[in-house]
Amino acid sequence: MSENKINGIVCNVENCKYHAKDDTCFAGTIKVSCYDNNNCKCDDVHYCRTYTEKD
């Protein structure tokens, strides 16, 4: 799985299937968006759309 590690990304979402114990992400790539995709502004709340809950 280390081949999918994203350098420079810190993730502390422990219930995501792509989370590693050293707070790195193994998704390969991620997509970050706003909660309101139609009116996204820099000061809006953003979230990782790649998040997938662990089994």
Secondary structure as UniProt FT lines:
FT   HELIX           2..4
FT   TURN            7..8
FT   TURN            14..15
FT   TURN            17..18
FT   TURN            21..22
FT   STRAND          32..34
FT   TURN            37..38
FT   TURN            42..43
FT   STRAND          46..48
FT   TURN            49..50
//
